[in-house]
Amino acid sequence: MIAFSEPYNFEERKRCPGCHENGSKTRFRSEFADGGIGKFVREYYHVDTGLLAARPYQLEECTSCSLVFQKFVGDDSLLSDLYTHWVDEPEDPERDIDTYRADISAIRLSRDAHEIMAAASFTGTNLSDLKTLDYGMGWALWARISKALGCQSFGSDLSQPRMEFARRHGVAAVNDEEISGLTFDFINTEQVFEHVPEPLDLLCRLAKSLKHGGVIKLSLPSAERVDTLIGLLADGGYAGDYKTIVQVQPLEHINSFKMKSIFEMASKAGLKVVKPSLWHRYAFLRHTEAVNLSRPKKTIKELVRPVYQHRDPSNLFVWLQHP
Protein backbone atom coordinates (compact mmCIF):
# COMPACT_ATOMS: atom_id res chain seq x y z
CA MET A 1 0.00 0.00 0.00
CA ILE A 2 1.27 3.47 -0.94
CA ALA A 3 2.28 5.27 2.24
CA PHE A 4 0.21 8.19 3.48
CA SER A 5 1.92 11.59 3.35
CA GLU A 6 -0.71 14.31 3.06
CA PRO A 7 -4.06 14.46 1.27
CA TYR A 8 -4.14 15.25 -2.42
CA ASN A 9 -6.04 18.27 -3.67
CA PHE A 10 -9.17 18.04 -5.79
CA GLU A 11 -10.83 20.39 -8.25
CA GLU A 12 -14.56 21.03 -8.14
CA ARG A 13 -16.58 20.89 -11.36
CA LYS A 14 -19.29 23.48 -10.88
CA ARG A 15 -21.09 22.90 -14.20
CA CYS A 16 -21.75 19.88 -16.34
CA PRO A 17 -18.51 18.99 -18.14
CA GLY A 18 -20.43 17.40 -21.01
CA CYS A 19 -22.76 20.25 -22.03
CA HIS A 20 -21.55 23.20 -19.89
CA GLU A 21 -25.05 23.81 -18.55
CA ASN A 22 -25.64 24.69 -14.91
CA GLY A 23 -27.92 22.56 -12.82
CA SER A 24 -27.38 19.09 -11.46
CA LYS A 25 -28.70 16.86 -8.70
CA THR A 26 -26.58 14.84 -6.28
CA ARG A 27 -27.19 11.12 -6.80
CA PHE A 28 -24.69 9.69 -4.31
CA ARG A 29 -22.02 10.88 -1.89
CA SER A 30 -19.49 8.96 0.21
CA GLU A 31 -16.14 9.56 1.80
CA PHE A 32 -13.40 7.75 -0.10
CA ALA A 33 -12.65 5.76 3.05
CA ASP A 34 -16.19 4.52 3.66
CA GLY A 35 -18.15 1.44 2.65
CA GLY A 36 -17.78 -0.21 -0.70
CA ILE A 37 -16.04 2.84 -2.18
CA GLY A 38 -13.32 2.67 0.48
CA LYS A 39 -12.92 -1.08 -0.03
CA PHE A 40 -12.57 -0.61 -3.78
CA VAL A 41 -9.94 2.13 -3.47
CA ARG A 42 -7.85 0.18 -0.98
CA GLU A 43 -7.97 -3.13 -2.85
CA TYR A 44 -7.83 -1.87 -6.45
CA TYR A 45 -5.28 0.91 -6.10
CA HIS A 46 -3.50 -0.32 -2.95
CA VAL A 47 -3.43 3.17 -1.46
CA ASP A 48 -4.26 4.65 1.90
CA THR A 49 -7.68 6.31 1.57
CA GLY A 50 -6.34 9.07 3.81
CA LEU A 51 -4.66 10.42 0.67
CA LEU A 52 -8.14 11.25 -0.63
CA ALA A 53 -9.62 12.77 2.53
CA ALA A 54 -9.82 16.33 1.18
CA ARG A 55 -13.01 15.70 -0.82
CA PRO A 56 -15.78 13.08 -1.04
CA TYR A 57 -16.68 10.77 -3.88
CA GLN A 58 -19.80 12.52 -5.17
CA LEU A 59 -21.93 11.64 -8.20
CA GLU A 60 -23.94 14.41 -9.85
CA GLU A 61 -26.43 14.06 -12.70
CA CYS A 62 -26.85 16.91 -15.15
CA THR A 63 -30.50 18.01 -15.35
CA SER A 64 -29.97 19.01 -18.99
CA CYS A 65 -28.06 16.18 -20.71
CA SER A 66 -28.25 13.40 -18.05
CA LEU A 67 -24.46 13.02 -17.82
CA VAL A 68 -23.50 11.43 -14.49
CA PHE A 69 -20.20 12.91 -13.34
CA GLN A 70 -17.96 12.97 -10.29
CA LYS A 71 -18.13 16.48 -8.89
CA PHE A 72 -14.60 16.42 -7.46
CA VAL A 73 -11.71 15.30 -9.66
CA GLY A 74 -8.05 14.94 -8.81
CA ASP A 75 -5.67 17.82 -9.47
CA ASP A 76 -2.63 17.40 -11.74
CA SER A 77 -0.55 15.88 -8.95
CA LEU A 78 -3.16 13.25 -8.11
CA LEU A 79 -3.82 12.36 -11.75
CA SER A 80 -0.10 12.10 -12.48
CA ASP A 81 0.43 9.68 -9.59
CA LEU A 82 -2.76 7.78 -10.38
CA TYR A 83 -1.85 7.00 -13.97
CA THR A 84 1.89 6.66 -13.36
CA HIS A 85 2.10 4.71 -10.10
CA TRP A 86 -1.31 3.47 -8.96
CA VAL A 87 -2.43 1.76 -12.18
CA ASP A 88 -0.51 -1.37 -13.15
CA GLU A 89 1.50 -0.96 -16.35
CA PRO A 90 3.21 -3.61 -18.50
CA GLU A 91 6.95 -3.29 -19.02
CA ASP A 92 6.60 -4.56 -22.59
CA PRO A 93 3.04 -4.81 -23.99
CA GLU A 94 3.99 -7.28 -26.73
CA ARG A 95 5.53 -9.59 -24.16
CA ASP A 96 3.10 -9.04 -21.28
CA ILE A 97 -0.32 -8.67 -22.99
CA ASP A 98 -1.52 -11.71 -24.93
CA THR A 99 -4.14 -9.86 -26.98
CA TYR A 100 -1.65 -7.13 -27.92
CA ARG A 101 0.85 -9.72 -29.12
CA ALA A 102 -1.81 -11.61 -31.06
CA ASP A 103 -3.04 -8.50 -32.89
CA ILE A 104 0.44 -7.29 -33.80
CA SER A 105 1.36 -10.72 -35.14
CA ALA A 106 -1.76 -10.91 -37.36
CA ILE A 107 -2.59 -7.28 -38.10
CA ARG A 108 -5.12 -7.68 -40.91
CA LEU A 109 -7.14 -10.12 -38.81
CA SER A 110 -7.41 -7.74 -35.86
CA ARG A 111 -10.45 -5.83 -34.65
CA ASP A 112 -8.62 -2.53 -35.04
CA ALA A 113 -7.62 -3.28 -38.64
CA HIS A 114 -11.23 -4.06 -39.49
CA GLU A 115 -12.34 -0.80 -37.90
CA ILE A 116 -9.75 1.18 -39.87
CA MET A 117 -10.89 -0.51 -43.08
CA ALA A 118 -14.46 0.51 -42.23
CA ALA A 119 -13.31 4.10 -41.67
CA ALA A 120 -11.60 4.19 -45.05
CA SER A 121 -14.73 2.83 -46.73
CA PHE A 122 -17.05 5.27 -44.93
CA THR A 123 -14.93 8.33 -45.72
CA GLY A 124 -14.27 7.18 -49.30
CA THR A 125 -10.51 7.20 -48.73
CA ASN A 126 -7.88 4.68 -49.73
CA LEU A 127 -5.98 3.20 -46.79
CA SER A 128 -2.76 4.72 -48.13
CA ASP A 129 -4.38 8.17 -48.03
CA LEU A 130 -6.24 7.78 -44.73
CA LYS A 131 -4.86 10.10 -42.05
CA THR A 132 -5.62 8.83 -38.54
CA LEU A 133 -5.11 9.99 -34.97
CA ASP A 134 -5.26 7.63 -31.99
CA TYR A 135 -5.98 10.03 -29.11
CA GLY A 136 -5.21 8.62 -25.66
CA MET A 137 -3.43 5.81 -27.49
CA GLY A 138 -1.98 3.96 -24.49
CA TRP A 139 0.63 1.56 -25.87
CA ALA A 140 -0.25 2.56 -29.43
CA LEU A 141 -1.72 -0.74 -30.61
CA TRP A 142 -4.42 0.91 -32.76
CA ALA A 143 -1.93 3.47 -34.10
CA ARG A 144 0.63 0.78 -34.95
CA ILE A 145 -1.99 -1.22 -36.81
CA SER A 146 -3.03 1.90 -38.73
CA LYS A 147 0.61 2.46 -39.67
CA ALA A 148 1.03 -1.18 -40.77
CA LEU A 149 -2.01 -0.86 -43.05
CA GLY A 150 -0.31 2.01 -44.86
CA CYS A 151 -2.22 4.90 -43.27
CA GLN A 152 -0.66 8.16 -42.14
CA SER A 153 -0.74 7.29 -38.46
CA PHE A 154 -0.53 9.77 -35.59
CA GLY A 155 -0.96 9.13 -31.88
CA SER A 156 -1.11 11.06 -28.63
CA ASP A 157 -0.91 10.20 -24.94
CA LEU A 158 -0.17 12.01 -21.68
CA SER A 159 2.48 9.41 -20.81
CA GLN A 160 5.88 10.28 -22.25
CA PRO A 161 7.12 6.66 -22.08
CA ARG A 162 4.14 5.65 -24.22
CA MET A 163 4.85 8.49 -26.66
CA GLU A 164 8.45 7.31 -27.00
CA PHE A 165 7.29 3.72 -27.43
CA ALA A 166 4.99 4.82 -30.28
CA ARG A 167 7.77 6.74 -32.00
CA ARG A 168 10.05 3.71 -31.86
CA HIS A 169 7.38 1.79 -33.76
CA GLY A 170 6.86 4.32 -36.52
CA VAL A 171 3.88 6.26 -35.17
CA ALA A 172 4.04 10.06 -35.35
CA ALA A 173 3.52 10.93 -31.67
CA VAL A 174 2.08 14.45 -31.27
CA ASN A 175 0.92 16.62 -28.38
CA ASP A 176 -2.24 18.75 -28.18
CA GLU A 177 -0.54 21.84 -29.58
CA GLU A 178 0.73 19.90 -32.59
CA ILE A 179 -2.68 18.29 -33.14
CA SER A 180 -4.26 21.75 -33.48
CA GLY A 181 -2.20 22.31 -36.63
CA LEU A 182 -3.20 19.02 -38.28
CA THR A 183 -6.33 17.57 -39.87
CA PHE A 184 -7.47 13.94 -39.89
CA ASP A 185 -9.94 11.68 -41.65
CA PHE A 186 -10.53 9.52 -38.58
CA ILE A 187 -9.81 10.10 -34.89
CA ASN A 188 -9.95 7.10 -32.59
CA THR A 189 -10.76 7.57 -28.90
CA GLU A 190 -10.98 4.22 -27.14
CA GLN A 191 -12.03 4.47 -23.47
CA VAL A 192 -10.89 8.11 -23.24
CA PHE A 193 -13.79 10.50 -22.67
CA GLU A 194 -14.85 8.94 -19.39
CA HIS A 195 -11.45 9.94 -17.96
CA VAL A 196 -11.04 13.61 -18.95
CA PRO A 197 -12.13 16.47 -16.65
CA GLU A 198 -13.57 18.55 -19.52
CA PRO A 199 -14.92 16.20 -22.22
CA LEU A 200 -16.82 18.86 -24.18
CA ASP A 201 -13.71 21.04 -24.41
CA LEU A 202 -11.72 18.05 -25.66
CA LEU A 203 -14.33 17.11 -28.26
CA CYS A 204 -14.43 20.69 -29.55
CA ARG A 205 -10.64 20.73 -29.91
CA LEU A 206 -10.58 17.42 -31.74
CA ALA A 207 -13.48 18.47 -33.99
CA LYS A 208 -11.38 21.39 -35.23
CA SER A 209 -8.81 18.86 -36.43
CA LEU A 210 -11.31 16.84 -38.47
CA LYS A 211 -11.50 17.13 -42.24
CA HIS A 212 -14.98 17.81 -43.61
CA GLY A 213 -16.72 14.46 -43.60
CA GLY A 214 -14.18 13.10 -41.10
CA VAL A 215 -15.14 10.98 -38.11
CA ILE A 216 -14.35 10.84 -34.39
CA LYS A 217 -15.05 7.47 -32.78
CA LEU A 218 -16.05 7.29 -29.12
CA SER A 219 -16.03 4.00 -27.25
CA LEU A 220 -16.77 4.21 -23.53
CA PRO A 221 -18.66 2.49 -20.69
CA SER A 222 -22.42 2.92 -20.94
CA ALA A 223 -24.29 4.63 -18.11
CA GLU A 224 -27.70 3.68 -19.50
CA ARG A 225 -28.25 1.41 -16.47
CA VAL A 226 -26.48 3.54 -13.91
CA ASP A 227 -29.63 4.05 -11.82
CA THR A 228 -29.45 0.43 -10.70
CA LEU A 229 -25.86 0.90 -9.56
CA ILE A 230 -26.62 4.16 -7.77
CA GLY A 231 -29.46 2.42 -5.94
CA LEU A 232 -27.02 -0.27 -4.84
CA LEU A 233 -24.56 2.36 -3.61
CA ALA A 234 -27.26 4.27 -1.74
CA ASP A 235 -28.56 1.10 -0.04
CA GLY A 236 -25.08 0.08 1.06
CA GLY A 237 -25.23 -3.03 -1.13
CA TYR A 238 -22.09 -2.36 -3.13
CA ALA A 239 -19.36 -4.81 -2.11
CA GLY A 240 -16.34 -3.00 -3.52
CA ASP A 241 -15.74 -5.03 -6.70
CA TYR A 242 -14.52 -3.57 -10.00
CA LYS A 243 -17.09 -5.13 -12.33
CA THR A 244 -20.02 -3.47 -10.56
CA ILE A 245 -18.52 0.01 -10.18
CA VAL A 246 -16.88 0.31 -13.60
CA GLN A 247 -19.47 2.79 -14.97
CA VAL A 248 -18.59 5.32 -12.26
CA GLN A 249 -15.19 4.03 -11.14
CA PRO A 250 -13.77 6.35 -8.46
CA LEU A 251 -11.03 8.73 -9.66
CA GLU A 252 -10.84 7.34 -13.23
CA HIS A 253 -14.29 7.08 -14.81
CA ILE A 254 -15.26 10.57 -13.80
CA ASN A 255 -17.84 10.99 -16.61
CA SER A 256 -20.60 8.45 -17.24
CA PHE A 257 -22.36 8.93 -20.57
CA LYS A 258 -25.78 7.99 -21.83
CA MET A 259 -26.67 8.39 -25.51
CA LYS A 260 -28.55 11.59 -24.63
CA SER A 261 -25.34 12.99 -23.13
CA ILE A 262 -23.38 12.16 -26.30
CA PHE A 263 -26.00 13.72 -28.59
CA GLU A 264 -25.92 16.94 -26.55
CA MET A 265 -22.11 17.06 -26.44
CA ALA A 266 -21.79 16.30 -30.15
CA SER A 267 -24.26 19.04 -31.07
CA LYS A 268 -22.33 21.62 -29.06
CA ALA A 269 -19.11 20.55 -30.81
CA GLY A 270 -20.70 20.91 -34.26
CA LEU A 271 -20.77 17.16 -34.89
CA LYS A 272 -23.55 14.70 -35.70
CA VAL A 273 -23.99 11.08 -34.67
CA VAL A 274 -23.75 8.74 -37.67
CA LYS A 275 -23.98 4.97 -38.04
CA PRO A 276 -21.98 3.40 -40.87
CA SER A 277 -23.95 1.03 -43.06
CA LEU A 278 -23.28 -2.70 -43.09
CA TRP A 279 -21.43 -2.19 -46.38
CA HIS A 280 -18.89 -0.02 -44.59
CA ARG A 281 -18.82 -2.05 -41.36
CA TYR A 282 -17.99 -5.20 -43.31
CA ALA A 283 -15.41 -3.50 -45.54
CA PHE A 284 -12.77 -5.92 -44.22
CA LEU A 285 -14.40 -8.70 -46.25
CA ARG A 286 -13.25 -6.83 -49.37
CA HIS A 287 -9.61 -6.88 -48.23
CA THR A 288 -7.18 -9.72 -48.67
CA GLU A 289 -5.99 -11.71 -45.65
CA ALA A 290 -8.52 -10.02 -43.35
CA VAL A 291 -10.27 -13.30 -42.55
CA ASN A 292 -8.71 -16.67 -41.72
CA LEU A 293 -11.23 -19.47 -42.13
CA SER A 294 -8.86 -21.88 -40.41
CA ARG A 295 -9.63 -19.98 -37.19
CA PRO A 296 -13.44 -20.36 -37.07
CA LYS A 297 -13.96 -18.91 -33.56
CA LYS A 298 -12.02 -15.76 -34.45
CA THR A 299 -13.84 -15.49 -37.78
CA ILE A 300 -17.28 -15.80 -36.18
CA LYS A 301 -16.36 -13.16 -33.59
CA GLU A 302 -15.28 -10.71 -36.29
CA LEU A 303 -18.44 -11.37 -38.30
CA VAL A 304 -20.66 -10.69 -35.29
CA ARG A 305 -18.74 -7.67 -33.94
CA PRO A 306 -19.83 -5.01 -36.52
CA VAL A 307 -23.45 -5.54 -35.47
CA TYR A 308 -23.03 -6.29 -31.76
CA GLN A 309 -20.71 -3.37 -30.93
CA HIS A 310 -23.52 -0.94 -31.79
CA ARG A 311 -25.87 -2.80 -29.42
CA ASP A 312 -23.60 -3.73 -26.53
CA PRO A 313 -25.51 -2.73 -23.34
CA SER A 314 -22.29 -2.25 -21.37
CA ASN A 315 -20.43 -0.03 -23.85
CA LEU A 316 -21.36 2.93 -26.06
CA PHE A 317 -19.81 2.82 -29.53
CA VAL A 318 -20.47 6.01 -31.50
CA TRP A 319 -19.16 7.69 -34.63
CA LEU A 320 -19.40 11.49 -34.77
CA GLN A 321 -19.00 13.16 -38.15
CA HIS A 322 -17.95 16.63 -39.16
CA PRO A 323 -20.92 17.56 -41.39
N, C-alpha and C positions, 0 to 999 in steps of 0.2 A: 504493500500500500504506500502511495506517495505521501511523504511526511507533511504534516501540517506546518505552515509557516504563518501566513496571515491571509485573511479572506481576499478572494479576487473581487474586482469591481465589475459591476454590471451596467449596461445601458438600458434605459427605459424607452420602449417604443410607444409613443403617445398617440399615434394614429395607425390605421391599418397599413401594413407594409405592402399589401397586394393591390390596393386601389387608392390609397392616400386619403380615404374619407375618414372623418371623425365619427366616433360612435361605435362602441363595442360593449358586450356584456361579459362579465367574468363567468366562466364555466367551471373552473376548478382552481384551487389554490392549495399549496402544501409547501412546508419547509423542505429543503433538499435532504434534510436528515430524517424526515419522518416517513413512516409507513412503507408502502411498496416503492415509492419514489426513492427513498433513502436506501432501501435494499438494492434497487437496481443500480444506483450510482456507485455504491460500495463494491458490488460484485462485478459489474460490467467494466467500470473504469479503474477499479482498485485504488480509489482515492479517499481521503478523509473528507467527509461531507462538511466538516468545519471550513474547508476552503471555499464553500459556496454559501456561507451563512449570511452574506450581505443582503441577499434578495431571495424571495421565494420562487418556486416553480409555479407559474400562474398562466393558465390558458384563458385567452380572450377569444370571442367570436365576433367578427365584424358584422354589424347590423346591415351593412350595405351589400357586401359580396360573399358573406358567409365563410370567409377565410378564418380558420382557427389558428391562432399564433401565440407563441410564448411572449408575454409582455416584457420580460426582462431577459436580455441576451448578454452573453459574455463580452467583455471589452477585448481589445486586441491582445492583451497579455494572456487572458484566459483562453481565447480561441487559438492562439499560437501554441500554448502548452497542450491544449486538448488534441489538436490534430498532429502535433509533433511527438508528444510523449504518451498521452493517455490511450490513444487508439493504436492497436497493434498494426505494425507495418512489416511487409516481407522485405528481406534483404535483397532478394532477387526474384521478381515475380515469375519469370519463366521457370525457375527452379522450384519455387515454393507454392505456386498456385496452379493446380492441375488444369483448370479450365483455360487459364491464360496460355499455358504451354500447348494445349490441344489446339486452340484457335490459331496461334502463331504458326504451328506446324502444318495446318491445313486451312490456309487463309480463305480460299474461295468457298469453302464449305461452312464458314462461320456465320453466326447470326449477324455480326456487324457488317460483314461483306455483303450479305443479302440486303441489309438496310441501305447501304451505300449504293448498291445497284438500283434499289427502288427510288432513291433520291435522284439519281441520274436520269432515270426514266421519267419521273414526275416533272423534273425541271427541264426536260428535253435537252440534256447535256451529255456529251460523251464522257466516259470515266476519265479520259486523259485531259479533259478540259474542266472537270468538276473541281471547284475550289472549296475545301471544307475546313471547318474549325471545330475542334473538340474542346469545348470550354469546361474547365473543371475535369481535366482529362485523367487525373490519377496517374497510373503507370502507363498511360498512352497506348493502351491496346487498340482502341477504336482508331486513333490517329495513325498508328503503325499499319493497321490493315488498310486504311484509306491510302496511305503512301504506297503500299505494296500493290494496290489495284491500279496505280498510275495516276491517282488524283494529286492535286496540289494540296498537300496536307499541312495544316497548322494546328497547334495545340497550345493550351494555356492552363496553368495550375498555380496555386499560391505557394506550393512547395518547390523550393529551388532544386533539391535533389531530384524530384520528378521532372522538372524542366530540363535538367542536364541529362537525365536518362533518355528523355524524348529526343533531344538533339543528337545523342550518340547513335540513335536508331533512325536518323534521317528525317525526323519531324521538325518543322520550323516552329520552335517554341517562342511564343510572343506574350508580352504583358498587355494590360488593359490599354495603356497609352498607344502601343503599337497597333492593337486591334482597331482603334478608332480611325486609323489611316488606311484600313484595308476593307475590301468587300468580299462576301462569300456567297456561294450558291446554297450551301447547307451548313447549318450550325448545330452540332450535337451537344445536348446537355443531358447527361445521364445521371439521375439522382443528385442534382445540383440545387435546384431552386428551393427545396425544403431547408437547405442549410444557410442561405444568405440572409443577412439582416434586412436588406432592402430589395426584395425580388422585383418590384415594379421598376425601380431605377435600373437594375441590371438588364431587364428585358428591353427597356427603352434604349439603353446603350448598344446592346447587341442588335436590335432592330435597325439602328443606323448603319450597321455594317453588313446588312443584307442587300444583295442585288434585288432589283425589281423581279418579283416572282420567286425569290429565294425563300427558304424554309428554315425555321428554328424548330427543332424537336425537343419536347419536354417529356421526360419519363420520371415519375416521382410517386411516392406512396399515396394511395387514395385515402381521403378523409370522408368519403361518402358514408361510411358507417361509424364515424367517430362518436356519435351520440351514445352508442352502446358502451364504448370504452370509457367515456366520461362518466357514465352512470356507474360503471364498475369502480372507477377511481373515487367517486363521491361516496359510494357505499362501503369503501374500505375493502373491496373484494379483489383489488389488484395485488398479485403475489410477487411482483418484482421481476418478472421474466421479460426477455427482450421481445419475443414474438408478439406479445399482447400490446406492448407500449410503442411499437415501431412507428405508428402513425404520428405520435407526438413525443418522440424520444427526447428526454431531457437533454438540453444543451446543444444537440445536433439538429434534430428535425424541428426547427423552430417555427416553420410554416407548414400548415397542413391544408392542402388544397382540395376543394371539390370542383366539379366541372364549372359551376357557376363562378367560382373564384377565378378560374383560368379565363373564361370568357370575358369577365370584367377587366382583368389585367391585360389581356391581349388587345381589347378595344382601346384602352388608354395608351397602349404602345403603338397603335396604328397597325395592328396585325389582325388577321382573321383566322379562325380555326378551320382547317381543311382536313379532309380524309382522302388519302390516295385511293384510287380505284384498285380493284383486284388485279387489273392489268399491270399497274405499277408495282403493287405489293409483291407480285410474283415475277418481277422482272428477272430474278436470278435464274429462273427456268430457261431464259433465253441466252444465258451465258454458259460457256464451256466450263467443265470441271466444278460446277457449283452444286452438284448433287452427286452423291456416291451411293449407288443402289446396293453396293455390297455392305452398307451400314444401314440396314432398314430402320432401326430405332431412331437414329439421327435424322434420316430422311423424313420419316413420319413427323418428327418434332418440327422440322423446318417447314413442312407443308402445312402444319396446323398453326404455327406461330403467327403468320400474317393476319389471320382472322382473330385468333384468341387474344393477341396483345391489345387489340382495341376493345376487348370485352372483359379483361381481367379485373375482377372486383377489388383486388388488393393494390393495383397499380394503375395510375393514369398515364396513358400514352397518347400524346397530342402533337400534331404538326401545326405550326402557326406560319402563315404565309404573308410576305410583304405584298400587298395587293398591287 
